[in-house]
Amino acid sequence: MTYQQEQAAKLKVSLPRLPRYRFERNGYDRFHGYDYTPADGTIVHKTQPHSAPKNGTFGQCYIMDTDGQFIGLVDESSLTRVPR
């Protein structure tokens, strides 16, 4: 098993325990129509890519979908915590 496959397997196991957020465009996300920006109402998780600036820097954070696929950088004010 390669390192990438091992990390993907670990992520799949931890996904159900991660906090979930509902994405609704807010702030800069309303003005920037990036290809990777998810649709409003999409359930996402915050993620922290290796060697990237810490989430919360300049009010931005990295997100991934509920399958563990990396989406991109969005405004933190666009995320609302969803209770389990």
N, C-alpha and C positions, 0 to 999 in steps of 0.2 A: 504494500500500500504506500503510495507517495505521500509526501507531507501535505500537499493540497487536499488530497482525498481524506486524510486523517483529520484535518481541520474542518472540512465540510461535514464529516460525520459527527464531530464534537458539537458543531453548531446546530445540527438537526436535533440533537438530544436536548440542548439548552433552550431552543426556541420557545417551547411552551411555557417556560418559566420567566421569560423576558417581559418587561412592561410593554403594553400595547398602547399605541397612539392613533388617533384619527387625524388624517391630514385634511385641512381646509386652507386653501390659499389665503395668505395674509402677508402684509408687509411687502417685501421685495418680490415674493413669489407671485404676486398679482401682476407685477410689471414685466417680469422676466418669463417668457414662455419657452423654457428649455425643453428639449425633447424628453428628458428623463423625468420631468416633474410629474408625479402621479395625479390621477383624477381626484377631485374633491370627494371626501368620504372614504378614501382608501385607508385600510388599517395597516400600520407600519410599525417597525421597531427601530429604536435608535441603535447605531452601531459605531464602533470606533476603529477605523482602519489603522493599520500599523504605520507609524511615522507621520501621521496626519495631525494637524492642530487639534487640540482637545475640544470636544463638543462644548458649545457655549461660547467659544471664542467669537467675538463680534456678533453674538446672537444667532449663530449658524450651527447646524448639526448635521451629521451624516445619518441617512436612514437606509433600511433594507425592507423588502417586502416580507410577508409572513412565511415565504418559502426559503428565506435566507439569501435571496439575490440582492446584491448591492444596487441601490437606486441612485443616490447622489446627495448633494449638499442642498439643504433647504433652510428657511428661516425658522427659528425655534418657536416663534409666535404662531406658526401655522399648525402646530401640533397640540392636540388636546388629549390628555390621559384618558384611556378607556378602562373602566373597572372590569375585573374578571367576572 
